[in-house]
């Protein structure tokens, strides 16, 4: 018995924005984005779209967690992911931590 795969994917839209999604049929879902099946969807007015990154998961829960995490990422972090630049992601995380610390210190100051 084969296990179903779930995909997390990143699309680059015509307006240069990014869309993060999850599906159990990547080929069909990309075609749906391209044809504009749902007029209310984010990508409908931003076509054409280009698949720039995808990752398969065996578990729906793992894919869902990954999708939510990436949706919360900055543009720079998403672009590092697209490039496969793990060091760049690490450096962005370090910079974000420094900024959060500095911000929390400024709130504590009298």
Backbone as JSON, one array per atom type, in Angstrom:
{
  "sequence": "XXXXXXXXXXXXXXXXXXXXXXXXXXXXXXXXXXXXXXXXXXXXXXXXXXXXXXXXXXXXXXXXXXXXXXXXXXXXXXXXXXXXXXXXXXXXXXXXXXXXXXXXXXXXXX",
  "N": [[0.85, -1.18, 0.0], [0.68, 2.14, -0.95], [1.79, 5.22, 0.41], [0.21, 8.35, 0.7], [1.44, 11.38, -0.64], [2.03, 14.67, 0.52], [2.27, 18.0, -0.46], [4.15, 20.96, -0.01], [4.33, 24.11, -1.36], [5.8, 26.84, -3.2], [4.88, 29.64, -4.99], [5.8, 31.99, -7.45], [4.37, 34.97, -8.24], [2.9, 36.94, -10.95], [2.96, 39.59, -10.18], [5.23, 39.75, -8.72], [4.99, 38.87, -6.13], [4.84, 36.32, -3.53], [3.32, 33.12, -3.13], [2.29, 30.74, -0.82], [1.44, 27.38, -0.5], [-0.38, 24.27, 0.08], [-0.88, 20.89, -0.89], [-2.27, 17.73, -2.04], [-1.9, 16.93, -4.56], [0.24, 18.02, -6.58], [0.72, 18.71, -9.32], [-1.9, 19.02, -10.39], [-2.83, 21.08, -8.72], [-1.15, 23.25, -9.33], [-1.88, 23.64, -11.98], [-4.52, 24.46, -11.54], [-4.07, 26.91, -10.26], [-2.86, 28.27, -12.4], [-4.91, 28.37, -14.33], [-6.83, 29.8, -13.06], [-9.06, 28.9, -11.52], [-10.51, 29.53, -9.16], [-11.98, 32.51, -8.63], [-11.75, 34.06, -6.35], [-9.37, 33.51, -5.21], [-5.99, 34.17, -4.04], [-4.06, 34.07, -6.06], [-5.44, 34.4, -8.43], [-5.74, 36.96, -9.72], [-3.13, 37.43, -10.16], [-1.77, 36.07, -12.08], [0.43, 35.09, -14.78], [1.6, 32.31, -12.77], [4.55, 30.94, -11.26], [6.04, 27.93, -10.37], [8.33, 27.81, -7.86], [9.48, 26.48, -5.77], [9.22, 23.39, -4.03], [8.25, 20.82, -1.72], [7.97, 17.49, -0.71], [5.96, 15.69, 1.65], [5.32, 13.01, 3.9], [3.38, 13.07, 5.79], [0.33, 14.68, 6.49], [0.09, 16.46, 8.63], [2.78, 17.25, 9.08], [3.29, 18.56, 6.65], [1.4, 20.61, 6.81], [2.32, 22.04, 9.07], [4.79, 22.93, 8.07], [3.94, 24.53, 5.9], [2.55, 26.58, 7.29], [4.65, 27.65, 8.77], [6.4, 28.66, 6.76], [4.7, 30.53, 5.58], [4.76, 32.51, 7.48], [7.23, 33.61, 7.18], [9.69, 36.07, 6.24], [10.11, 37.87, 3.13], [12.79, 37.77, 2.31], [13.71, 35.47, 3.62], [12.12, 33.51, 2.42], [13.09, 33.7, -0.2], [15.71, 32.86, 0.18], [15.2, 30.2, 0.83], [14.14, 29.3, -1.61], [16.45, 29.47, -3.16], [17.87, 27.49, -1.94], [19.56, 28.14, 0.05], [20.7, 27.53, 2.88], [22.46, 28.51, 4.78], [22.07, 31.24, 4.44], [19.4, 31.47, 5.34], [19.81, 30.83, 8.01], [21.43, 33.01, 8.78], [19.62, 35.12, 8.41], [17.73, 34.48, 10.36], [19.32, 34.82, 12.66], [19.76, 37.6, 12.5], [17.12, 38.54, 12.74], [16.57, 37.74, 15.34], [18.36, 39.35, 16.78], [17.26, 41.87, 16.21], [14.74, 41.62, 17.44], [15.54, 41.35, 20.12], [16.78, 43.85, 20.56], [14.58, 45.5, 20.2], [12.91, 44.67, 22.31], [14.48, 45.41, 24.46], [14.47, 48.18, 24.19], [11.86, 48.73, 24.85], [11.86, 48.1, 27.51], [13.45, 50.02, 28.64], [13.51, 52.97, 30.68]],
  "CA": [[0.0, 0.0, 0.0], [1.51, 3.34, -1.01], [1.35, 6.34, 1.24], [-0.04, 9.58, -0.05], [2.34, 12.49, -0.37], [1.49, 16.02, 0.61], [3.26, 18.94, -0.97], [4.15, 22.38, 0.3], [4.91, 24.72, -2.56], [5.92, 28.29, -3.28], [4.7, 30.18, -6.33], [6.11, 33.4, -7.69], [3.26, 35.52, -9.02], [3.25, 37.93, -11.96], [3.22, 40.89, -9.53], [6.47, 39.56, -7.96], [4.71, 38.4, -4.77], [4.93, 34.88, -3.36], [2.17, 32.43, -2.56], [2.65, 29.45, -0.22], [0.27, 26.52, -0.41], [-0.21, 22.85, 0.38], [-1.79, 20.08, -1.68], [-1.89, 16.33, -2.18], [-1.68, 16.7, -5.99], [0.96, 19.24, -6.96], [0.51, 19.03, -10.73], [-3.27, 19.53, -10.53], [-2.99, 22.35, -8.0], [-0.47, 24.3, -10.1], [-2.75, 23.9, -13.13], [-5.65, 25.25, -11.05], [-3.59, 28.29, -10.08], [-2.6, 28.86, -13.72], [-6.15, 28.6, -15.07], [-7.68, 30.72, -12.3], [-10.31, 28.21, -11.18], [-11.24, 30.24, -8.1], [-11.79, 33.96, -8.79], [-11.48, 34.69, -5.05], [-8.06, 33.1, -4.7], [-4.91, 35.16, -4.07], [-3.3, 34.03, -7.31], [-6.3, 34.6, -9.61], [-5.41, 38.21, -10.41], [-1.67, 37.58, -10.19], [-1.28, 35.1, -13.04], [0.76, 33.69, -14.54], [2.41, 31.97, -11.61], [5.66, 30.02, -11.53], [6.45, 27.1, -9.24], [9.76, 28.08, -7.62], [9.98, 25.58, -4.73], [8.25, 22.44, -3.48], [8.8, 19.77, -0.87], [6.98, 16.45, -0.4], [5.88, 15.2, 3.02], [4.49, 11.82, 4.04], [2.33, 13.35, 6.77], [-0.45, 15.91, 6.32], [0.43, 17.36, 9.74], [4.1, 17.83, 8.82], [3.15, 19.52, 5.55], [0.64, 21.76, 7.32], [3.23, 22.83, 9.92], [5.78, 23.57, 7.19], [3.25, 25.6, 5.18], [2.3, 27.68, 8.23], [5.94, 28.27, 9.11], [6.89, 29.44, 5.62], [3.8, 31.68, 5.4], [5.17, 33.53, 8.43], [8.58, 34.06, 6.89], [9.92, 37.28, 5.45], [10.43, 37.66, 1.72], [14.21, 37.38, 2.22], [13.85, 34.08, 4.05], [11.52, 32.69, 1.35], [14.0, 33.7, -1.35], [16.83, 31.99, 0.55], [14.69, 28.83, 0.7], [14.06, 29.02, -3.05], [17.84, 29.27, -3.63], [18.49, 26.4, -1.21], [20.61, 28.81, 0.81], [20.42, 27.27, 4.3], [23.27, 29.45, 5.55], [21.36, 32.52, 4.37], [18.25, 31.39, 6.25], [20.37, 30.89, 9.37], [21.86, 34.39, 9.02], [18.41, 35.95, 8.55], [17.17, 34.18, 11.69], [20.18, 35.5, 13.65], [19.48, 39.04, 12.41], [15.78, 38.77, 13.29], [16.67, 37.61, 16.81], [19.02, 40.58, 17.27], [16.3, 42.96, 16.11], [13.73, 41.42, 18.49], [16.17, 41.66, 21.41], [16.95, 45.3, 20.63], [13.25, 46.08, 20.34], [12.41, 44.4, 23.67], [15.28, 46.23, 25.38], [14.03, 49.58, 24.11], [10.58, 48.81, 25.56], [12.15, 48.0, 28.95], [14.15, 51.23, 29.09], [12.58, 53.96, 31.24]],
  "C": [[0.89, 1.25, 0.0], [0.92, 4.44, -0.15], [1.19, 7.57, 0.36], [0.99, 10.63, 0.34], [1.55, 13.79, -0.31], [2.61, 16.97, 0.24], [3.05, 20.32, -0.37], [4.88, 23.02, -0.87], [4.9, 26.24, -2.45], [5.79, 28.71, -4.74], [5.19, 31.62, -6.37], [5.04, 33.91, -8.65], [3.75, 36.59, -9.98], [3.55, 39.3, -11.35], [4.45, 40.84, -8.62], [6.22, 39.19, -6.5], [4.86, 36.88, -4.75], [3.65, 34.35, -2.74], [2.65, 31.08, -2.05], [1.38, 28.63, -0.08], [0.65, 25.08, -0.09], [-1.25, 22.07, -0.41], [-1.37, 18.61, -1.62], [-1.72, 15.95, -3.65], [-1.06, 17.97, -6.57], [0.67, 19.65, -8.41], [-0.88, 19.63, -10.97], [-3.41, 20.91, -9.89], [-2.32, 23.5, -8.76], [-1.32, 24.65, -11.32], [-3.96, 24.73, -12.72], [-5.25, 26.7, -10.82], [-3.43, 28.97, -11.44], [-3.88, 29.21, -14.47], [-7.11, 29.52, -14.33], [-9.03, 30.15, -11.96], [-11.15, 28.98, -10.17], [-10.98, 31.74, -8.2], [-11.48, 34.69, -7.49], [-10.08, 34.39, -4.52], [-7.02, 34.21, -4.88], [-4.26, 35.23, -5.45], [-4.13, 34.37, -8.55], [-5.92, 35.85, -10.4], [-3.9, 38.43, -10.54], [-1.03, 36.55, -11.12], [-0.5, 35.79, -14.15], [1.61, 33.52, -13.28], [3.48, 30.97, -12.03], [5.98, 29.26, -10.26], [7.94, 27.3, -9.04], [10.35, 27.18, -6.53], [8.87, 24.63, -4.33], [8.98, 21.38, -2.67], [7.69, 18.78, -0.56], [7.1, 16.03, 1.05], [5.0, 13.96, 3.03], [3.29, 12.07, 4.94], [1.65, 14.68, 6.46], [-0.06, 16.92, 7.39], [1.79, 18.02, 9.53], [4.03, 18.87, 7.71], [2.44, 20.78, 6.02], [1.52, 22.66, 8.18], [4.25, 23.59, 9.08], [5.14, 24.74, 6.44], [3.04, 26.81, 6.09], [3.59, 28.41, 8.58], [6.41, 29.17, 7.97], [6.01, 30.66, 5.38], [4.18, 32.83, 6.33], [6.54, 34.12, 8.16], [8.59, 35.36, 6.09], [10.21, 36.89, 4.0], [11.87, 37.17, 1.56], [14.41, 35.92, 2.59], [13.25, 33.14, 2.99], [12.46, 32.6, 0.15], [15.25, 32.86, -1.06], [16.42, 30.52, 0.43], [14.64, 28.43, -0.77], [15.46, 28.72, -3.61], [18.49, 28.04, -2.99], [19.63, 26.89, -0.34], [20.35, 28.68, 2.32], [21.24, 28.19, 5.19], [22.59, 30.82, 5.57], [20.16, 32.56, 5.29], [18.73, 31.53, 7.68], [20.78, 32.33, 9.71], [20.67, 35.33, 9.19], [17.78, 35.73, 9.92], [17.99, 34.88, 12.77], [19.89, 37.0, 13.67], [18.11, 39.37, 13.02], [15.8, 38.69, 14.81], [17.3, 38.86, 17.42], [18.04, 41.74, 17.27], [15.22, 42.84, 17.19], [14.29, 41.76, 19.86], [16.31, 43.17, 21.59], [15.6, 45.99, 20.85], [12.71, 45.87, 21.76], [13.2, 45.2, 24.71], [14.81, 47.68, 25.36], [12.68, 49.76, 24.8], [10.79, 48.79, 27.07], [12.79, 49.27, 29.49], [13.15, 52.27, 29.58], [12.42, 55.18, 30.37]]
}
